[in-house]
Amino acid sequence: MTNEIVNSALSKVLYPGFTKDIVTFGFVNSIEIDGNNVSFNVAITSSSPEVAKQIVDESTKELKAVGASSISCNIKAPKIPDATPPTPKSKNIAPQVKNFLMVSSGKGGVGKSTTSVNVAISLAAQGKKVGLLDADIYGPNIPRMMGLEGIRPEVNGNKVLPLKAYGIEVMSMGSLMEEGQSLMWRGAMIMKAIEQFLRDILWSELDVLVIDMPPGTGDAQLTLAQSVPVTAGLTVTTPQAVSIDDSRRSLDMFKKLNIPLAGIVENMSGFIAPDTGVEYDIFGKGTSGPMAKEFDTNIIAEIPIEPSIREGGDTGQPITFVAPSSESSKRYAKAAESIWATIEAVNASGGATNESVQPTTPPGVSACSV
């Protein structure tokens, strides 16, 4: 076994998602050979355990094929120790936007996009100049909810003009791709898309950009927090325990990113019968209270299940615009008032200072031996 044999074998290992191998990229170093025993490091740019495992598996396969008997592949992934205080940042790639509201949830299916749409319209109805960015790359529902299905944005030079509906500037991946098309993107592509939505869309001088995030606490959330000073974070949940469990992760993310909390919207909080207007607690109501207390925030709206909310989302006629006097619209309006009060308080205290936080490498993937 020689360095030439080892490098030749590892040059057959493609970096996941790319057409170049790990040797060409210059990721392989510290090769040590003892007879047919081989040890080496691979310094990768991703913290994904899947990427690390694929490199280890492929490297092992290729080295065994050329006669290596014992193989130690040490993956060096980017990480920051949890105990290291993050460094404040002031990066803002969309300086024409005065405030950014990140709408997040721990899991899908809790009405996050519905909340984003109706909060945005409520803020606009209260005299604010509002933009709505659909950053849920894999599940872009905003075009349907805003009545913009099938409409493509115009290009002005090297910038894209946002679409407009109900007095709001709107942009979504769903407006840039064919209907029903799936996106199978890795984290780096998601991160690039988020940056382009902020930098390459010709947003006006907005009072606030409401950003509908993908569910969870991954690449999109980190990229947003590292690209603009997020003024406030809003968490959407439902009364069920599984939703609340996941929402705690969303709130914990805001805490770690030093993003001020605008509060919690509890969706599906009761049911309003369309024939009588009577409200029933079929899924529970107010169960987010202990979680709100735990994170020193408030439930700013309990939005009931109301058929007209679903109908408005399906037909592109949001309830806050077509039925502003409905009970749900009044609750969205109250939530918008509370959110704006939080934004004003954050700005009065010096503005947003969310932190530059990098993903940490999960235990067990920094060093893999076979």
C-alpha positions in Angstrom: 0.0 0.0 0.0 1.4 3.4 -1.0 0.2 7.0 -1.1 -0.3 6.8 -4.8 -2.5 3.7 -4.5 -4.5 5.4 -1.7 -5.0 8.7 -3.6 -5.9 6.8 -6.7 -8.6 4.8 -4.8 -10.0 7.9 -3.1 -10.1 9.8 -6.4 -13.1 7.6 -7.2 -15.1 8.9 -4.3 -17.3 11.7 -5.5 -18.3 14.4 -3.0 -22.0 14.0 -2.5 -24.0 16.2 -4.8 -21.0 17.1 -7.0 -19.2 15.6 -10.0 -15.7 16.1 -8.5 -14.0 13.7 -6.1 -12.7 14.4 -2.6 -9.1 14.3 -3.8 -9.6 16.8 -6.6 -11.4 19.1 -4.1 -8.3 18.9 -1.8 -10.3 17.5 1.1 -8.0 14.5 1.8 -5.0 15.0 4.1 -2.8 13.3 6.8 -2.6 10.0 5.0 -0.8 7.4 7.2 0.1 3.9 6.0 1.3 1.0 8.0 1.5 -2.1 5.8 -2.0 -2.5 4.5 -3.5 -0.3 7.3 -4.6 3.1 6.1 -5.6 6.2 8.1 -6.5 9.6 6.7 -8.6 12.7 7.3 -11.3 14.2 5.1 -12.1 17.9 5.8 -15.6 18.5 4.4 -17.7 21.7 4.2 -21.0 20.1 5.3 -22.1 19.3 8.8 -24.6 16.7 7.5 -24.1 13.2 9.0 -25.4 11.7 5.7 -22.6 13.4 3.8 -20.0 12.1 6.3 -21.4 8.6 6.2 -21.5 8.4 2.4 -17.9 9.5 2.2 -16.8 7.0 4.8 -18.7 4.1 3.1 -17.4 4.9 -0.4 -13.8 5.5 0.8 -13.9 2.1 2.6 -15.3 0.4 -0.5 -12.6 1.8 -2.8 -9.7 1.1 -0.5 -10.7 -2.4 0.3 -10.9 -3.0 -3.5 -7.1 -2.2 -3.8 -6.1 -4.4 -0.8 -6.4 -2.2 2.3 -7.2 -4.4 5.3 -7.8 -1.8 8.0 -9.2 1.6 7.2 -9.7 4.7 9.5 -11.5 7.6 7.9 -11.7 10.7 10.1 -14.2 13.2 9.0 -13.5 16.8 9.9 -16.8 18.8 9.7 -17.4 22.5 10.6 -18.6 22.9 14.1 -18.7 25.5 17.0 -18.7 24.3 20.6 -22.0 24.9 22.3 -20.2 26.7 25.1 -18.8 29.3 22.8 -20.8 32.5 22.9 -21.9 33.5 19.3 -20.7 36.7 17.9 -23.2 39.4 17.2 -23.7 40.3 13.5 -25.1 43.2 11.6 -25.2 41.7 8.1 -28.2 42.8 6.0 -28.4 41.9 2.3 -31.9 43.5 2.0 -31.3 47.0 3.6 -34.4 48.5 2.0 -36.5 46.4 4.4 -36.9 48.0 7.8 -38.0 44.9 9.7 -38.1 41.1 9.3 -40.7 38.8 10.9 -39.7 35.1 10.8 -42.8 32.9 11.0 -41.8 29.4 12.0 -43.1 26.1 13.3 -41.6 22.9 14.7 -43.6 20.7 12.3 -45.7 21.0 9.1 -49.4 21.1 8.9 -50.1 23.5 11.7 -51.2 26.5 9.6 -48.0 28.4 9.4 -48.6 29.7 5.8 -52.2 30.6 6.6 -50.9 32.5 9.6 -48.2 34.3 7.5 -50.8 35.3 4.9 -53.4 36.7 7.3 -50.9 38.4 9.6 -49.3 40.1 6.5 -52.7 41.3 5.3 -53.7 42.5 8.8 -50.5 44.5 9.0 -51.1 46.0 5.6 -54.7 46.9 6.7 -53.2 48.7 9.7 -51.2 51.0 7.3 -47.9 49.2 7.1 -46.0 48.6 3.8 -45.7 44.8 3.8 -43.9 42.1 1.8 -44.5 38.4 2.1 -41.7 36.0 1.3 -42.5 32.3 0.9 -39.3 30.7 2.0 -40.8 27.2 2.3 -38.9 26.0 -0.7 -40.2 22.4 -0.7 -43.8 23.3 -0.1 -44.6 26.8 -1.5 -48.3 27.4 -0.8 -48.4 31.2 -0.8 -49.2 31.7 -4.5 -52.4 29.7 -4.2 -53.4 31.4 -0.9 -52.7 34.8 -2.4 -54.5 34.1 -5.7 -51.3 34.2 -7.7 -51.2 30.7 -9.1 -49.8 30.6 -12.6 -48.5 34.2 -12.6 -44.8 34.6 -13.3 -42.8 37.6 -12.0 -41.2 40.1 -14.4 -37.4 40.6 -14.6 -35.9 44.1 -14.4 -32.3 43.9 -15.3 -30.7 41.4 -13.0 -33.5 41.7 -10.4 -36.9 40.1 -10.2 -40.0 42.2 -9.5 -42.2 40.8 -6.7 -45.8 40.0 -7.5 -48.5 42.0 -5.8 -51.8 41.0 -4.3 -54.1 42.5 -1.6 -51.7 45.5 -1.3 -48.7 43.2 -0.5 -45.5 42.4 -2.3 -45.1 38.7 -2.7 -42.4 36.2 -3.8 -42.3 32.4 -3.7 -40.5 29.6 -5.3 -43.9 28.4 -6.4 -44.0 31.5 -8.7 -40.7 30.6 -10.4 -41.3 26.9 -11.1 -43.8 24.8 -13.0 -46.9 23.7 -11.1 -46.4 20.4 -9.3 -42.7 20.3 -10.0 -40.7 18.8 -7.1 -37.4 20.2 -5.8 -34.8 17.7 -4.6 -32.2 20.2 -3.3 -29.4 19.8 -0.9 -28.8 22.2 1.9 -26.4 24.4 0.0 -28.9 25.0 -2.7 -31.6 25.9 -0.2 -29.3 28.4 1.5 -28.4 30.0 -1.9 -32.1 30.3 -2.7 -32.9 32.1 0.5 -30.1 34.5 0.0 -31.3 35.2 -3.6 -34.8 35.8 -2.4 -33.5 38.6 -0.2 -30.8 40.0 -2.4 -32.2 39.6 -6.0 -35.9 40.4 -5.5 -36.6 44.1 -6.1 -38.4 44.7 -2.8 -39.7 48.2 -2.1 -38.9 50.2 1.0 -40.9 47.9 3.2 -42.0 48.4 6.8 -41.9 44.7 7.4 -41.1 41.5 5.4 -43.1 38.6 6.7 -41.1 35.4 6.0 -43.0 32.1 5.9 -40.2 29.6 6.8 -40.1 25.8 6.1 -41.1 23.7 9.2 -38.2 22.8 11.5 -34.9 24.4 12.5 -32.5 23.7 9.6 -30.5 25.4 6.8 -33.2 27.9 5.8 -33.6 29.3 9.3 -29.8 29.6 9.8 -29.3 31.2 6.5 -32.0 33.8 7.1 -30.6 34.7 10.5 -27.1 35.1 9.0 -28.3 37.2 6.1 -30.6 39.8 7.7 -31.2 41.1 11.2 -34.5 39.3 12.1 -36.5 41.7 14.1 -38.9 39.2 15.7 -39.9 35.5 15.5 -43.4 34.2 15.5 -44.1 30.5 16.3 -47.2 28.7 15.1 -48.6 25.6 16.8 -51.8 23.7 17.4 -53.1 22.5 20.8 -52.0 18.8 20.3 -49.0 17.7 22.5 -47.0 16.5 19.5 -47.2 20.0 17.9 -46.3 21.7 21.2 -43.3 19.4 21.6 -42.0 20.5 18.2 -42.9 24.1 18.8 -40.5 24.2 21.8 -37.7 23.5 19.3 -38.8 26.4 17.2 -38.8 28.7 20.3 -35.5 27.3 21.4 -34.1 28.2 18.0 -35.2 31.8 18.3 -33.6 31.9 21.8 -30.3 30.5 20.5 -30.3 32.9 17.5 -31.1 35.8 19.9 -34.3 36.7 17.9 -36.9 38.4 20.0 -40.1 36.5 20.4 -43.3 38.2 19.0 -45.4 35.4 20.5 -47.2 32.2 19.7 -50.2 31.7 17.5 -52.3 28.7 18.5 -54.1 27.4 15.4 -57.0 25.0 15.3 -57.8 26.4 18.8 -61.5 25.5 19.0 -64.0 25.2 16.2 -66.6 27.7 15.1 -69.7 26.0 13.7 -70.6 27.8 10.5 -74.4 27.4 11.0 -74.6 28.7 14.6 -71.4 30.6 15.2 -70.9 28.6 18.4 -67.3 27.8 19.3 -66.4 24.3 20.5 -63.0 23.1 21.9 -62.7 19.9 19.9 -58.9 19.8 19.9 -58.4 21.7 23.0 -57.6 25.4 23.5 -54.9 27.3 25.3 -52.7 24.3 25.8 -49.7 26.4 24.6 -49.9 28.4 27.8 -47.2 26.5 29.8 -44.8 26.6 26.8 -45.4 30.4 26.4 -44.5 30.8 30.1 -41.5 28.6 29.8 -40.0 30.9 27.0 -41.3 34.1 28.6 -43.6 35.0 25.7 -47.4 35.1 25.1 -50.1 33.4 23.1 -51.1 36.4 20.9 -53.9 34.6 19.1 -56.0 31.5 19.4 -57.3 31.0 15.9 -60.3 28.6 15.7 -61.1 26.1 13.0 -63.4 28.1 10.8 -64.4 26.7 7.4 -64.0 30.1 5.7 -60.3 30.2 6.6 -59.8 27.0 4.6 -62.0 28.1 1.8 -60.1 31.5 1.6 -56.8 29.7 1.4 -57.9 27.3 -1.3 -59.4 30.0 -3.5 -56.8 32.7 -3.0 -59.2 34.9 -1.0 -57.7 35.3 2.5 -60.3 35.6 5.2 -58.7 38.8 6.6 -59.4 40.5 3.3 -62.8 39.2 2.2 -64.3 38.9 5.7 -62.5 41.4 8.0 -65.4 41.4 10.5 -65.2 37.6 11.1 -64.1 36.3 14.5 -60.9 34.8 13.0 -60.0 38.1 11.2 -60.4 40.0 14.4 -58.0 37.7 16.1 -55.5 38.0 13.3 -55.8 41.8 13.5 -55.2 41.7 17.2 -52.1 39.4 16.7 -50.8 41.9 14.1 -51.1 44.7 16.6 -49.2 42.7 19.2 -46.5 41.8 16.6 -46.0 45.4 15.6 -45.8 46.5 19.2 -42.9 43.9 19.7 -41.2 45.2 16.5 -41.4 48.8 17.8 -40.0 47.7 21.2 -37.1 45.9 19.6 -36.2 48.9 17.5 -36.6 51.3 20.5 -34.0 49.1 22.4 -31.4 49.3 19.6 -32.7 47.0 16.9 -32.2 43.3 16.0 -28.9 41.7 16.9 -29.5 38.1 16.0 -26.4 36.0 16.2 -24.1 34.4 13.6 -24.6 30.8 14.6 -23.2 27.8 12.7 -24.7 24.3 12.8 -23.0 21.9 15.1 -21.8 18.5 14.2 -23.8 15.8 15.8 -21.9 13.4 18.1 -20.6 10.3 16.4 -19.9 11.7 12.9 -16.7 13.6 13.5 -14.6 10.4 13.4 -15.6 7.1 11.7 -13.5 4.0 11.7 -13.9 0.7 9.9 
